[in-house]
Amino acid sequence: MQIKNNLATINQQISQYCELAQRNSSSVSLLAVSKTKPVTDILAAYQAGQIAFGENYVQEGVEKIQYFNEQNIQIEWHFIGPLQSNKTKLVAEHFDWMQTLDREKIATRLNEQRPHYKQPLNVLIQINISDESSKSGIQPEEMLNLAKHIQNLPHLRLRGLMAIPAPTEDISEQEQAFNQMKQLFTELQQAFPNTQIDTLSMGMSDDMASAIKCGSTMVRIGTAIFGKRDYANQP
Ligand SMILES: *Cc1c(COP(=O)(O)O)cnc(C)c1O
C-alpha cells in the first residue's frame, strides 16, 4: 500500500511541476529506480500502474528481468549504472534501455551483442555535467562525436541524454546544470533531425522540481517510491 501511495504522490508532483512549467504532464515520464529492492516491491509498483524500472547492477537486474519474464509480466527495463565492458553482453541481451553510455567501445560491443530478434537497444549518452569527481559520463564537447558513432550502429537507437549532476540543495545550481543539459539536448536534436531523439533523463528524488522546470522528459525516482535503500547485501 505504501508503494502505491508513494507512486500516486510522485505522479501528482510531476503533474504539478509540469503545470508550473506550462508543460503537458504527459511530457515527463517516471522511471522507478528499483536497485537493491526485492521483486515484491517491483510487483507492487507494477500493479499500481508503473511500467518502467531502472537497475544499476547488471547481475541483480538480469535476475529480476528473468523473474518477471517467467511470470509473463511485461516491464520496460532501463540500465542506469556504470557498465564495465565485460558485462555489456548481459545488458544487450536483457535490457530495453541503456542510459549510461559514455564510450565508443561500449557502444560497439552493445551493438554487436544485441540479439537481432529484439528491437534495437534504446540508448542515452551520459554527460558529466557538473560532477568533476565522477568518472561517469563524457564531457559536453565529446557528445557529438559519440552520437555520430552510435548513429552508425543499427542495433542501437540513440534516444537522447542522461545526467546525474553533483547533488546540491542550491536551486540555482541545480537549474544551471539542468539548463546546460537542455541546451545540449537541443543541439543533439538539431544535429540529427528526423531521428527519434526525444528523451532527456534528469531529475531524482531531491531535484525533480528543477529538472522538470528545465525540460526533463524522464525523472528517475527511487527513494521517494520504495523508501531508503539498504546496501548491506550488495556486492
Ligand atoms: C539510485 C539512482 C536514482 C534514484 O535516486 P533516488 O535519490 O533514490 O531517487 C536515479 N538515477 C540513478 C542513476 C541512480 O543510480
The ligand as an ORCA input file, in Angstrom:
! r2SCAN-3c Opt
* xyz 0 1
  C      19.809      5.476     -7.465
  C      19.623      6.297     -8.679
  C      18.490      7.106     -8.841
  C      17.404      7.251     -7.791
  O      17.848      8.020     -6.739
  P      16.860      8.429     -5.541
  O      17.588      9.506     -4.849
  O      16.687      7.209     -4.701
  O      15.584      8.867     -6.131
  C      18.361      7.815    -10.023
  N      19.294      7.749    -11.001
  C      20.384      6.976    -10.874
  C      21.373      6.922    -11.989
  C      20.592      6.247     -9.716
  O      21.688      5.489     -9.619
*
